[in-house]
Amino acid sequence: MRDRIGPILLATIAVSLFGLSWAVGMRSTESDIPPDRERVVFWHFWGGKYRHVVQDVVQRFNDSQTEFWVEEIAVPGQNLDMKFFMALAGGDFPD
């Protein structure tokens, strides 16, 4: 069993890094944010048929005020803790 821990840990880290890089790649650029708004990054795990609900709420919030710009990022449900800690260590974590 001990000789299998290394490959399992390596696979877990690789999958987590792939998921994190995918999520970061889905982010909007600074030019997508309206001027004079503070960007707020919102990670969530809702996907599939429920993702449009979150997108609608975020869009309505963004349209309702001019101080903040919420950017929603769907993060797959596997290894959320690992992804958060990796983002925290890299200095690019959600709000």
N, CA, C and O atoms as CSV, one atom per row, in Angstrom:
chain,resi,resn,atom,element,x,y,z
A,1,MET,N,N,0.815,-1.196,0.000
A,1,MET,CA,C,0.000,0.000,0.000
A,1,MET,C,C,0.860,1.261,0.000
A,1,MET,O,O,0.523,2.233,-0.676
A,2,ARG,N,N,1.964,1.259,0.747
A,2,ARG,CA,C,2.816,2.441,0.821
A,2,ARG,C,C,3.420,2.810,-0.534
A,2,ARG,O,O,3.607,3.990,-0.830
A,3,ASP,N,N,3.721,1.813,-1.348
A,3,ASP,CA,C,4.317,2.101,-2.646
A,3,ASP,C,C,3.305,2.689,-3.631
A,3,ASP,O,O,3.697,3.153,-4.702
A,4,ARG,N,N,2.024,2.679,-3.295
A,4,ARG,CA,C,0.984,3.265,-4.150
A,4,ARG,C,C,0.643,4.682,-3.744
A,4,ARG,O,O,-0.022,5.382,-4.508
A,5,ILE,N,N,1.067,5.135,-2.583
A,5,ILE,CA,C,0.719,6.475,-2.107
A,5,ILE,C,C,1.330,7.552,-2.995
A,5,ILE,O,O,0.668,8.542,-3.308
A,6,GLY,N,N,2.586,7.373,-3.405
A,6,GLY,CA,C,3.255,8.362,-4.261
A,6,GLY,C,C,2.509,8.618,-5.560
A,6,GLY,O,O,2.200,9.770,-5.865
A,7,PRO,N,N,2.209,7.577,-6.340
A,7,PRO,CA,C,1.480,7.807,-7.593
A,7,PRO,C,C,0.079,8.393,-7.380
A,7,PRO,O,O,-0.385,9.207,-8.178
A,8,ILE,N,N,-0.582,7.979,-6.311
A,8,ILE,CA,C,-1.917,8.522,-6.033
A,8,ILE,C,C,-1.824,9.996,-5.690
A,8,ILE,O,O,-2.624,10.799,-6.170
A,9,LEU,N,N,-0.846,10.362,-4.857
A,9,LEU,CA,C,-0.650,11.767,-4.493
A,9,LEU,C,C,-0.279,12.590,-5.720
A,9,LEU,O,O,-0.785,13.698,-5.898
A,10,LEU,N,N,0.587,12.067,-6.555
A,10,LEU,CA,C,0.984,12.765,-7.766
A,10,LEU,C,C,-0.201,12.970,-8.714
A,10,LEU,O,O,-0.353,14.042,-9.300
A,11,ALA,N,N,-1.031,11.950,-8.859
A,11,ALA,CA,C,-2.217,12.068,-9.712
A,11,ALA,C,C,-3.197,13.091,-9.153
A,11,ALA,O,O,-3.785,13.861,-9.913
A,12,THR,N,N,-3.379,13.110,-7.839
A,12,THR,CA,C,-4.274,14.071,-7.203
A,12,THR,C,C,-3.788,15.493,-7.428
A,12,THR,O,O,-4.584,16.377,-7.743
A,13,ILE,N,N,-2.505,15.718,-7.270
A,13,ILE,CA,C,-1.944,17.050,-7.494
A,13,ILE,C,C,-2.077,17.459,-8.953
A,13,ILE,O,O,-2.412,18.607,-9.247
A,14,ALA,N,N,-1.817,16.536,-9.867
A,14,ALA,CA,C,-1.924,16.842,-11.292
A,14,ALA,C,C,-3.354,17.221,-11.676
A,14,ALA,O,O,-3.568,18.189,-12.407
A,15,VAL,N,N,-4.320,16.465,-11.188
A,15,VAL,CA,C,-5.728,16.772,-11.484
A,15,VAL,C,C,-6.104,18.122,-10.891
A,15,VAL,O,O,-6.803,18.905,-11.534
A,16,SER,N,N,-5.654,18.402,-9.686
A,16,SER,CA,C,-5.949,19.681,-9.043
A,16,SER,C,C,-5.341,20.841,-9.816
A,16,SER,O,O,-5.995,21.864,-10.014
A,17,LEU,N,N,-4.109,20.693,-10.250
A,17,LEU,CA,C,-3.463,21.757,-11.023
A,17,LEU,C,C,-4.165,21.975,-12.354
A,17,LEU,O,O,-4.315,23.113,-12.799
A,18,PHE,N,N,-4.597,20.889,-12.994
A,18,PHE,CA,C,-5.327,21.024,-14.249
A,18,PHE,C,C,-6.632,21.786,-14.021
A,18,PHE,O,O,-6.963,22.696,-14.781
A,19,GLY,N,N,-7.371,21.416,-12.976
A,19,GLY,CA,C,-8.630,22.093,-12.674
A,19,GLY,C,C,-8.427,23.559,-12.355
A,19,GLY,O,O,-9.207,24.408,-12.787
A,20,LEU,N,N,-7.386,23.859,-11.603
A,20,LEU,CA,C,-7.092,25.245,-11.251
A,20,LEU,C,C,-6.704,26.039,-12.486
A,20,LEU,O,O,-7.166,27.166,-12.668
A,21,SER,N,N,-5.867,25.470,-13.332
A,21,SER,CA,C,-5.463,26.194,-14.540
A,21,SER,C,C,-6.663,26.403,-15.463
A,21,SER,O,O,-6.758,27.434,-16.128
A,22,TRP,N,N,-7.568,25.447,-15.508
A,22,TRP,CA,C,-8.783,25.605,-16.312
A,22,TRP,C,C,-9.625,26.754,-15.767
A,22,TRP,O,O,-10.102,27.594,-16.530
A,23,ALA,N,N,-9.808,26.792,-14.444
A,23,ALA,CA,C,-10.615,27.848,-13.826
A,23,ALA,C,C,-9.986,29.214,-14.045
A,23,ALA,O,O,-10.690,30.178,-14.344
A,24,VAL,N,N,-8.693,29.306,-13.902
A,24,VAL,CA,C,-8.013,30.581,-14.110
A,24,VAL,C,C,-8.111,30.997,-15.573
A,24,VAL,O,O,-8.260,32.182,-15.869
A,25,GLY,N,N,-8.030,30.051,-16.476
A,25,GLY,CA,C,-8.147,30.357,-17.893
A,25,GLY,C,C,-9.526,30.861,-18.282
A,25,GLY,O,O,-9.668,31.548,-19.293
A,26,MET,N,N,-10.533,30.535,-17.505
A,26,MET,CA,C,-11.900,30.960,-17.779
A,26,MET,C,C,-12.183,32.368,-17.267
A,26,MET,O,O,-13.258,32.907,-17.530
A,27,ARG,N,N,-11.257,32.968,-16.553
A,27,ARG,CA,C,-11.466,34.294,-15.985
A,27,ARG,C,C,-11.507,35.352,-17.073
A,27,ARG,O,O,-10.879,35.218,-18.124
A,28,SER,N,N,-12.252,36.392,-16.799
A,28,SER,CA,C,-12.291,37.494,-17.748
A,28,SER,C,C,-11.029,38.333,-17.599
A,28,SER,O,O,-10.350,38.281,-16.573
A,29,THR,N,N,-10.731,39.090,-18.615
A,29,THR,CA,C,-9.569,39.963,-18.550
A,29,THR,C,C,-9.970,41.273,-17.880
A,29,THR,O,O,-11.153,41.583,-17.740
A,30,GLU,N,N,-8.974,42.018,-17.477
A,30,GLU,CA,C,-9.247,43.306,-16.826
A,30,GLU,C,C,-10.040,44.227,-17.748
A,30,GLU,O,O,-10.805,45.062,-17.265
A,31,SER,N,N,-9.876,44.096,-19.057
A,31,SER,CA,C,-10.590,44.965,-19.990
A,31,SER,C,C,-12.081,44.641,-20.049
A,31,SER,O,O,-12.865,45.458,-20.533
A,32,ASP,N,N,-12.485,43.467,-19.567
A,32,ASP,CA,C,-13.902,43.101,-19.551
A,32,ASP,C,C,-14.656,43.772,-18.409
A,32,ASP,O,O,-15.885,43.830,-18.422
A,33,ILE,N,N,-13.926,44.275,-17.428
A,33,ILE,CA,C,-14.541,44.875,-16.243
A,33,ILE,C,C,-14.798,46.356,-16.530
A,33,ILE,O,O,-13.899,47.067,-16.979
A,34,PRO,N,N,-16.023,46.820,-16.270
A,34,PRO,CA,C,-16.305,48.239,-16.497
A,34,PRO,C,C,-15.393,49.129,-15.638
A,34,PRO,O,O,-15.010,48.748,-14.532
A,35,PRO,N,N,-15.055,50.298,-16.148
A,35,PRO,CA,C,-14.183,51.192,-15.384
A,35,PRO,C,C,-14.822,51.595,-14.050
A,35,PRO,O,O,-16.046,51.644,-13.926
A,36,ASP,N,N,-13.998,51.872,-13.086
A,36,ASP,CA,C,-14.429,52.331,-11.759
A,36,ASP,C,C,-15.202,51.292,-10.968
A,36,ASP,O,O,-15.956,51.647,-10.062
A,37,ARG,N,N,-15.035,50.027,-11.287
A,37,ARG,CA,C,-15.671,48.955,-10.508
A,37,ARG,C,C,-14.599,48.081,-9.890
A,37,ARG,O,O,-13.558,47.828,-10.497
A,38,GLU,N,N,-14.860,47.627,-8.689
A,38,GLU,CA,C,-13.952,46.702,-8.021
A,38,GLU,C,C,-14.354,45.279,-8.382
A,38,GLU,O,O,-15.510,44.883,-8.230
A,39,ARG,N,N,-13.376,44.524,-8.862
A,39,ARG,CA,C,-13.630,43.139,-9.271
A,39,ARG,C,C,-13.726,42.238,-8.047
A,39,ARG,O,O,-12.885,42.300,-7.150
A,40,VAL,N,N,-14.764,41.395,-8.018
A,40,VAL,CA,C,-14.971,40.408,-6.968
A,40,VAL,C,C,-15.034,39.041,-7.639
A,40,VAL,O,O,-15.888,38.808,-8.494
A,41,VAL,N,N,-14.138,38.139,-7.256
A,41,VAL,CA,C,-14.090,36.804,-7.844
A,41,VAL,C,C,-14.921,35.864,-6.984
A,41,VAL,O,O,-14.700,35.749,-5.778
A,42,PHE,N,N,-15.875,35.197,-7.612
A,42,PHE,CA,C,-16.803,34.296,-6.920
A,42,PHE,C,C,-16.676,32.903,-7.500
A,42,PHE,O,O,-17.150,32.640,-8.605
A,43,TRP,N,N,-16.037,32.009,-6.760
A,43,TRP,CA,C,-15.960,30.605,-7.158
A,43,TRP,C,C,-17.223,29.913,-6.675
A,43,TRP,O,O,-17.693,30.175,-5.568
A,44,HIS,N,N,-17.767,29.045,-7.489
A,44,HIS,CA,C,-18.918,28.253,-7.062
A,44,HIS,C,C,-18.834,26.871,-7.701
A,44,HIS,O,O,-18.088,26.652,-8.655
A,45,PHE,N,N,-19.615,25.950,-7.155
A,45,PHE,CA,C,-19.568,24.572,-7.653
A,45,PHE,C,C,-20.813,24.192,-8.435
A,45,PHE,O,O,-20.965,23.028,-8.808
A,46,TRP,N,N,-21.716,25.145,-8.697
A,46,TRP,CA,C,-22.933,24.827,-9.433
A,46,TRP,C,C,-22.631,24.776,-10.917
A,46,TRP,O,O,-22.066,25.713,-11.481
A,47,GLY,N,N,-23.003,23.695,-11.532
A,47,GLY,CA,C,-22.782,23.525,-12.954
A,47,GLY,C,C,-23.991,22.864,-13.583
A,47,GLY,O,O,-25.044,22.740,-12.958
A,48,GLY,N,N,-23.830,22.450,-14.800
A,48,GLY,CA,C,-24.923,21.778,-15.484
A,48,GLY,C,C,-26.140,22.659,-15.613
A,48,GLY,O,O,-26.041,23.822,-16.002
A,49,LYS,N,N,-27.292,22.098,-15.283
A,49,LYS,CA,C,-28.545,22.842,-15.461
A,49,LYS,C,C,-28.717,23.970,-14.458
A,49,LYS,O,O,-29.605,24.806,-14.623
A,50,TYR,N,N,-27.873,24.015,-13.404
A,50,TYR,CA,C,-28.003,25.068,-12.388
A,50,TYR,C,C,-27.056,26.245,-12.623
A,50,TYR,O,O,-27.218,27.293,-11.998
A,51,ARG,N,N,-26.095,26.096,-13.491
A,51,ARG,CA,C,-25.129,27.176,-13.677
A,51,ARG,C,C,-25.797,28.446,-14.189
A,51,ARG,O,O,-25.425,29.548,-13.785
A,52,HIS,N,N,-26.777,28.303,-15.072
A,52,HIS,CA,C,-27.444,29.497,-15.601
A,52,HIS,C,C,-28.142,30.295,-14.502
A,52,HIS,O,O,-28.290,31.511,-14.618
A,53,VAL,N,N,-28.570,29.621,-13.439
A,53,VAL,CA,C,-29.207,30.326,-12.314
A,53,VAL,C,C,-28.193,31.244,-11.645
A,53,VAL,O,O,-28.491,32.406,-11.366
A,54,VAL,N,N,-26.987,30.721,-11.388
A,54,VAL,CA,C,-25.932,31.532,-10.769
A,54,VAL,C,C,-25.532,32.669,-11.700
A,54,VAL,O,O,-25.366,33.804,-11.253
A,55,GLN,N,N,-25.378,32.381,-12.980
A,55,GLN,CA,C,-25.015,33.419,-13.939
A,55,GLN,C,C,-26.064,34.521,-13.993
A,55,GLN,O,O,-25.727,35.698,-14.120
A,56,ASP,N,N,-27.328,34.144,-13.897
A,56,ASP,CA,C,-28.400,35.129,-13.908
A,56,ASP,C,C,-28.348,36.020,-12.664
A,56,ASP,O,O,-28.500,37.237,-12.766
A,57,VAL,N,N,-28.135,35.420,-11.500
A,57,VAL,CA,C,-28.046,36.200,-10.255
A,57,VAL,C,C,-26.862,37.163,-10.325
A,57,VAL,O,O,-26.989,38.331,-9.955
A,58,VAL,N,N,-25.714,36.678,-10.798
A,58,VAL,CA,C,-24.526,37.524,-10.907
A,58,VAL,C,C,-24.782,38.662,-11.899
A,58,VAL,O,O,-24.422,39.808,-11.630
A,59,GLN,N,N,-25.392,38.356,-13.027
A,59,GLN,CA,C,-25.680,39.388,-14.022
A,59,GLN,C,C,-26.624,40.448,-13.468
A,59,GLN,O,O,-26.415,41.643,-13.679
A,60,ARG,N,N,-27.660,40.012,-12.764
A,60,ARG,CA,C,-28.599,40.975,-12.175
A,60,ARG,C,C,-27.910,41.842,-11.132
A,60,ARG,O,O,-28.180,43.040,-11.048
A,61,PHE,N,N,-27.017,41.247,-10.332
A,61,PHE,CA,C,-26.273,42.033,-9.356
A,61,PHE,C,C,-25.381,43.054,-10.061
A,61,PHE,O,O,-25.365,44.227,-9.691
A,62,ASN,N,N,-24.637,42.606,-11.078
A,62,ASN,CA,C,-23.754,43.524,-11.791
A,62,ASN,C,C,-24.520,44.669,-12.444
A,62,ASN,O,O,-24.025,45.794,-12.502
A,63,ASP,N,N,-25.719,44.388,-12.932
A,63,ASP,CA,C,-26.537,45.422,-13.567
A,63,ASP,C,C,-27.176,46.372,-12.561
A,63,ASP,O,O,-27.583,47.477,-12.922
A,64,SER,N,N,-27.267,45.948,-11.301
A,64,SER,CA,C,-28.016,46.718,-10.305
A,64,SER,C,C,-27.208,47.801,-9.616
A,64,SER,O,O,-27.783,48.637,-8.918
A,65,GLN,N,N,-25.901,47.814,-9.786
A,65,GLN,CA,C,-25.072,48.790,-9.084
A,65,GLN,C,C,-23.809,49.069,-9.901
A,65,GLN,O,O,-23.550,48.409,-10.907
A,66,THR,N,N,-23.023,50.062,-9.453
A,66,THR,CA,C,-21.842,50.470,-10.219
A,66,THR,C,C,-20.557,50.438,-9.401
A,66,THR,O,O,-19.541,50.977,-9.838
A,67,GLU,N,N,-20.579,49.821,-8.227
A,67,GLU,CA,C,-19.382,49.794,-7.380
A,67,GLU,C,C,-18.544,48.526,-7.578
A,67,GLU,O,O,-17.315,48.591,-7.568
A,68,PHE,N,N,-19.200,47.379,-7.757
A,68,PHE,CA,C,-18.509,46.103,-7.857
A,68,PHE,C,C,-18.823,45.414,-9.179
A,68,PHE,O,O,-19.845,45.685,-9.810
A,69,TRP,N,N,-17.931,44.524,-9.582
A,69,TRP,CA,C,-18.159,43.668,-10.738
A,69,TRP,C,C,-17.857,42.247,-10.302
A,69,TRP,O,O,-16.699,41.897,-10.078
A,70,VAL,N,N,-18.895,41.423,-10.181
A,70,VAL,CA,C,-18.718,40.044,-9.749
A,70,VAL,C,C,-18.406,39.181,-10.960
A,70,VAL,O,O,-19.092,39.221,-11.981
A,71,GLU,N,N,-17.352,38.405,-10.809
A,71,GLU,CA,C,-16.954,37.461,-11.848
A,71,GLU,C,C,-17.173,36.064,-11.298
A,71,GLU,O,O,-16.494,35.646,-10.361
A,72,GLU,N,N,-18.123,35.341,-11.881
A,72,GLU,CA,C,-18.411,33.992,-11.393
A,72,GLU,C,C,-17.558,32.983,-12.142
A,72,GLU,O,O,-17.413,33.049,-13.362
A,73,ILE,N,N,-16.999,32.051,-11.389
A,73,ILE,CA,C,-16.181,30.999,-11.965
A,73,ILE,C,C,-16.669,29.672,-11.411
A,73,ILE,O,O,-16.598,29.430,-10.207
A,74,ALA,N,N,-17.159,28.823,-12.286
A,74,ALA,CA,C,-17.591,27.494,-11.870
A,74,ALA,C,C,-16.352,26.621,-11.680
A,74,ALA,O,O,-15.540,26.471,-12.593
A,75,VAL,N,N,-16.220,26.053,-10.491
A,75,VAL,CA,C,-15.091,25.185,-10.166
A,75,VAL,C,C,-15.659,23.789,-9.945
A,75,VAL,O,O,-16.546,23.608,-9.110
A,76,PRO,N,N,-15.162,22.806,-10.679
A,76,PRO,CA,C,-15.677,21.446,-10.514
A,76,PRO,C,C,-15.614,20.995,-9.060
A,76,PRO,O,O,-14.734,21.419,-8.311
A,77,GLY,N,N,-16.537,20.142,-8.668
A,77,GLY,CA,C,-16.694,19.743,-7.278
A,77,GLY,C,C,-15.629,18.846,-6.687
A,77,GLY,O,O,-15.629,18.627,-5.476
A,78,GLN,N,N,-14.728,18.321,-7.484
A,78,GLN,CA,C,-13.699,17.433,-6.961
A,78,GLN,C,C,-12.530,18.248,-6.418
A,78,GLN,O,O,-12.044,19.163,-7.083
A,79,ASN,N,N,-12.086,17.920,-5.226
A,79,ASN,CA,C,-10.898,18.521,-4.626
A,79,ASN,C,C,-10.987,20.037,-4.471
A,79,ASN,O,O,-10.008,20.737,-4.730
A,80,LEU,N,N,-12.135,20.554,-4.055
A,80,LEU,CA,C,-12.273,21.995,-3.883
A,80,LEU,C,C,-11.279,22.542,-2.869
A,80,LEU,O,O,-10.712,23.616,-3.071
A,81,ASP,N,N,-11.065,21.810,-1.783
A,81,ASP,CA,C,-10.112,22.272,-0.774
A,81,ASP,C,C,-8.719,22.396,-1.362
A,81,ASP,O,O,-8.035,23.394,-1.134
A,82,MET,N,N,-8.294,21.394,-2.114
A,82,MET,CA,C,-6.966,21.411,-2.718
A,82,MET,C,C,-6.828,22.584,-3.677
A,82,MET,O,O,-5.798,23.258,-3.687
A,83,LYS,N,N,-7.845,22.832,-4.474
A,83,LYS,CA,C,-7.803,23.942,-5.422
A,83,LYS,C,C,-7.716,25.274,-4.699
A,83,LYS,O,O,-6.985,26.172,-5.118
A,84,PHE,N,N,-8.464,25.400,-3.610
A,84,PHE,CA,C,-8.431,26.642,-2.854
A,84,PHE,C,C,-7.043,26.860,-2.256
A,84,PHE,O,O,-6.501,27.962,-2.343
A,85,PHE,N,N,-6.464,25.830,-1.654
A,85,PHE,CA,C,-5.142,25.973,-1.050
A,85,PHE,C,C,-4.070,26.261,-2.097
A,85,PHE,O,O,-3.138,27.019,-1.828
A,86,MET,N,N,-4.187,25.673,-3.276
A,86,MET,CA,C,-3.241,25.964,-4.355
A,86,MET,C,C,-3.372,27.423,-4.802
A,86,MET,O,O,-2.364,28.091,-5.030
A,87,ALA,N,N,-4.588,27.912,-4.927
A,87,ALA,CA,C,-4.800,29.298,-5.315
A,87,ALA,C,C,-4.299,30.239,-4.225
A,87,ALA,O,O,-3.716,31.283,-4.521
A,88,LEU,N,N,-4.523,29.873,-2.979
A,88,LEU,CA,C,-4.056,30.682,-1.858
A,88,LEU,C,C,-2.531,30.756,-1.863
A,88,LEU,O,O,-1.956,31.829,-1.680
A,89,ALA,N,N,-1.889,29.629,-2.069
A,89,ALA,CA,C,-0.420,29.593,-2.102
A,89,ALA,C,C,0.120,30.414,-3.277
A,89,ALA,O,O,1.185,31.022,-3.173
A,90,GLY,N,N,-0.605,30.429,-4.377
A,90,GLY,CA,C,-0.179,31.179,-5.552
A,90,GLY,C,C,-0.547,32.643,-5.506
A,90,GLY,O,O,-0.139,33.408,-6.379
A,91,GLY,N,N,-1.316,33.054,-4.497
A,91,GLY,CA,C,-1.693,34.462,-4.366
A,91,GLY,C,C,-2.807,34.905,-5.288
A,91,GLY,O,O,-3.009,36.107,-5.461
A,92,ASP,N,N,-3.536,33.983,-5.884
A,92,ASP,CA,C,-4.614,34.323,-6.815
A,92,ASP,C,C,-5.877,33.577,-6.406
A,92,ASP,O,O,-6.370,32.719,-7.139
A,93,PHE,N,N,-6.385,33.908,-5.247
A,93,PHE,CA,C,-7.522,33.185,-4.675
A,93,PHE,C,C,-8.818,33.970,-4.842
A,93,PHE,O,O,-8.788,35.180,-5.070
A,94,PRO,N,N,-9.954,33.287,-4.731
A,94,PRO,CA,C,-11.241,33.980,-4.893
A,94,PRO,C,C,-11.546,34.877,-3.699
A,94,PRO,O,O,-10.977,34.721,-2.619
A,95,ASP,N,N,-12.450,35.811,-3.919
A,95,ASP,CA,C,-12.874,36.696,-2.841
A,95,ASP,C,C,-13.892,36.002,-1.969
A,95,ASP,O,O,-14.374,36.587,-1.000
